[in-house]
């Protein structure tokens, strides 16, 4: 068992060498000698085993999984020094490997475009949708981050399983074939916005086929609710790749109208200093669409990740953190 002892010594020291981990373990059991391996034989194996069992259920959650790995490794080291318990040491060595794998799974990332004011890399905390997602994941022990890219690319990567999470997506039946959808983080009103040089166009949400003859700009790769999608192929739909382009094309009369989130278009009209009287927001909204995290079905564990996220979202709604984030960013809690 000499090789096993040597390996575990290195592994245990590597874990304990990190100051935050040393602090965690010292606070948990101040009577345990953690300075190197010199005093390791002074540790009571029964005490360590109790700690190991106590923390085993939390392996895979960021606050406790590192501590569990340390306990497993040190307990295994003690057992390897007692030859009669070597088989149990081998079992715990396997558990320490599983623990390290679980720890690796406590970090997730999503991909998306900049969709202000909901989320974007230039917004405070990347926007309130991102801040809510980060808080919900953190509530269940998962670190979450977002990377930004064109929407069409993000959609393709998640559909193909090259990325795990599509951040801040609308639902569609087509997307559901390749993705699991979380509970909604918020809702967005979809409206038509027209160029004011035209006579005001009447909008009937349940009769959008009457918009034939008008050019309608929409985001490349986007979906806009069932009412619009069932008529999309019959309408003159133009694709844009970003919202600056959309608002500019609308104000110049290159599009008769665009279909997008009301909050988003208002944000870009103000950002680009486009005269407010150059466009008309056509009411009523055609949909109030949920904003979701969409998890690729190419990953077997993603169904569990959806459940964990939904649990975390419920936690931050119950403890008031969700509403606090909304208010901080200037949004209201929807009833």
N, C-alpha and C positions, 0 to 999 in steps of 0.2 A: 504493500500500500504506500510505499515511499513516494512514487510518482504522483499519486493522488494527493498526498499531503502537500507536496511542493506546488501543485497546480492550484489547490484551494487556498494556500497561503497567498499566492499572487492575486487570485481573484478577490479574496476577502480584503486584502490591503488596497486594491484598486478601488473597491467600492467605498471603503471607509476613509480613504484619503481626501475625499471631497468634503470641505468644511461644513456645508449645509447638512450633509448626511451625518457627519460626526456629531453635530449639534442635535439632530433629531434623535439619534440613538442615545446620546448622553442624557437628554431630557427624559426619554422614555424610561431608562433604567440607570439612574445616576450611580448605582453601586457597581456597575459593570466596568471592568478595566478595559479600555479601548485603545491604549497606547501600544501600538505594534502588536506582536504576537508573544512578547515576553511573558505577559501575565495571563495568557489565554487559558492555562490550566486552572486558574483561580475562578473561572466562570462556572457557575452551577448549570450543568446541562439541562436539568429539569426546568430551571427558570427560563432558559433560552427556548426550550421546546414549547413552553406555555406561550411565550411571545410569538413564536413561529406560527402556532395554531391560531392565535388571536388575530394575526395579520394576514393569514393566508387567504381569507375571503376578500381582502381588499387588493390583492395582487392585480395589477392592471389599472389601478387608479393612481394618478400621478402623485398624490400626497403620501401614499403608504407603500407603493410597490418597491421603491428603492430600499426602504427600511426592511421590508420583507426579504429582499434579496440578501441584504447584509446579514440578517439573522440566520437565514438558511445556510449561508456560506460558513459563518463562524460556528454554528452548531455542527455542521458537517465536519469541520476541521477537528473539533473536539472528539467526535466519534471515531475519526480515522486514527486518532492517537490511542484508541482503545480497540484492539484488534477484534474483540468479540462482537463489536458493534459495527464492523466494517460494512456488512450488507446494508444496514440502515443508512450508513454514510453514502453509499452508492445511490440509493434511492433519493436522498436529499440533494445529491449533486444533480440528478435529473430535474428535480423540482426547481433548482436554482436556474438551470437553463430555460425552463418554461417561464419562470418569472421574468427573466431578461427579455424574452420574446413578448410577453404581455406588456412590459414597460414600453417597448418600441411602438406598440399599437395605441399609446395614449396621445399620440400626436397625429392630427389630421389636417389636411389643407383642401381648400376649394378653389375653383377657378371661375372667373367671371369677367365682365367688362366694367367700365366706370358707368354707373347708372345713378347719377346725382338727382335728387338729394338723398336717395335711399342708401347708396353705398358708393364709394370711390376712394382712391388712394390719396386724394388731396383734402378729403373731409376729415373732421375731427374723429379720431378712432376709426377711420375708414367708413364713417357713416353709421347711422343708428341700426340698420339691419345687420351690419357686420358686428357691431358692438353687442347686439342681442344674441347673435349666433355664438360669439366668443363666450359670453356670460353663461349661456345655456350649456354649452359643452363643458365649461369650467366647473359648473355645478355638479357634473358627474365625473370629474377627474380627467377631462380630455383637453389638451391644448389645441386650439384651432387657429389657422391663419388663412389668408386669401391672397391669391396671385391674380394679376389683371392682364387681360389680353383681349383681342377682338372676340365678340360674342360667338360668331360662327365657329371659330376655332375652339373656344371653350366647350361649346355644345358637342362638337365632333369628338374631342378628346374624352369627354365623360361617356358619351354613347359607346365609344370603342373600348372603354375600360382603361385608357391610358392615364386618366385622372379619376379620382374617387367621387368628388362632389362638385355639382354645378351650383354655384352660390347665387341665391336670389332669383329663382326661375318661376315662371308661370306654369301652370299645369296644362297638359294636353294628353289626349288618349294615345297619341303617337309616342310621346315621350315616356308615358307610363310603361310602354313595352320594354324599355331598356333602363328605366330608373325607378327607384323607390322614392316616394315623396314624403317629406316630413309634415308635421302640422304647420299651418301657416304662421309666419312670423308677423305679418301685417297684411293690409289690403290696399290695393291701388285702384283708383278710378281711371278707366280708359275712356278717353274722349277724342273726338275728331276736332282738329284745329284747322281752320281754313284761311286762305289768303283773303284779306278784306277788300281786294279789288273786285272780287266776285260778289254777286248778290248772295245774301245769306242762304246757305243750303239747309233745308229742313232735314232733321235726323229722326228717323224712326228705328229704334234699336231692334225691333223685330221684323224690319223690312229693309235691310241694308242693301238688298239687290237693286233698290231704286237709285243707288249711287253710281250706276253704270254711266259712263261718259265723263266721269271725273277722275283725274289722276290722283292716286292715294299713295303717299309715302309711308313705308313701314320699315322697321329694323330688319336687316338681313339675318335670318335664322330665328326671328321672333314669332311668337304666337300671341293671339289677341282675343281669346275667348271664342266660345262656340258660335255666337251670333255672327261674328265676322268670318270665322274660318269656313263655315259652310258655303259662303258666297265668294270666298277669295278668288277662286279660279275664274269667276265670271266678271271680276272687276279689273280695272286698269291699275294694277299694283306696281309701284316702283320701290326698289330696295335701296336703303342707305346703310352705311356701316358705322356711323357715329352721329351723335345728337347735334353737334355743331353743324354738320353737313345738313341734317334734316331741317333745322330751324332756318338756316341760310337759304336753302332751296325753296322753302315755303315763303319766306319774306320776299324773295325775288320773283315769285310767281312760277317757278319751275314745277312745283307741285300745286295742285288745287287745294289739297288738304293732306294732313298727316294724321295717323292714328297712334296715340301714345298715352302714357301716364300723364295726367293733368299736372301733377307735381313736377315731373321731369321737364315738361315743355315750359312751364312757368319759370323754372330754374334757369334754363338755357336762354330764354328770351331776355331775362334780367342780366345774365352773365355776358351776353353778346351785345347788350344795349340796343336791342331791336325795338323800335317804337311799338308801344303796346297797341296802338290803333291800326297796326299793319296786319294784325291777325285777329280772328274771332274764334273763341272757344264755343263749340256747338254743344248745346245741352239738349237732353240729359246725357250723362255718361252711358255708354253702351254696356259696360260691365264693371263690376267691382271684383277684381281678380286677386286671389291670394298670392303672396310672395313666399316661396318655399325654398328649402334646400332639397336638391334632387341627387340621390345617391346611385351611382352606377350599379347595375345588377351583375356586372362582371366580377364583382368581389363578393365572396360568400358571406363575409362578416358584415356587409353593409346593412343588411336587414336589422341586425342587432344594433348597429350604430344609429340607425334611424330611431329605434326604440329608446336608446340612451339619450339621444338629442331631445326627443319629445318629453322624456322625463325631466331633463334639465330645463326645458322651456317652461314646463308646469311649475317647477321649483321657483324660477325667478319671477313668474307671474304671481305666485302665492306670497313670496316674501317682499314684493313691491319693487324689486330691482328693474323689472321690465318697464313699468310705468315711469320710473325715475329716468331711464335711458330715453324714452320717448320725449318726455317733457324737456330734458336737457337739450335735445336736438330740435325743439320747437314743434313737436308732433303731439297729437292728442291720442288718448286711449280710446280705441273704438269699442263701442258697445255691441 
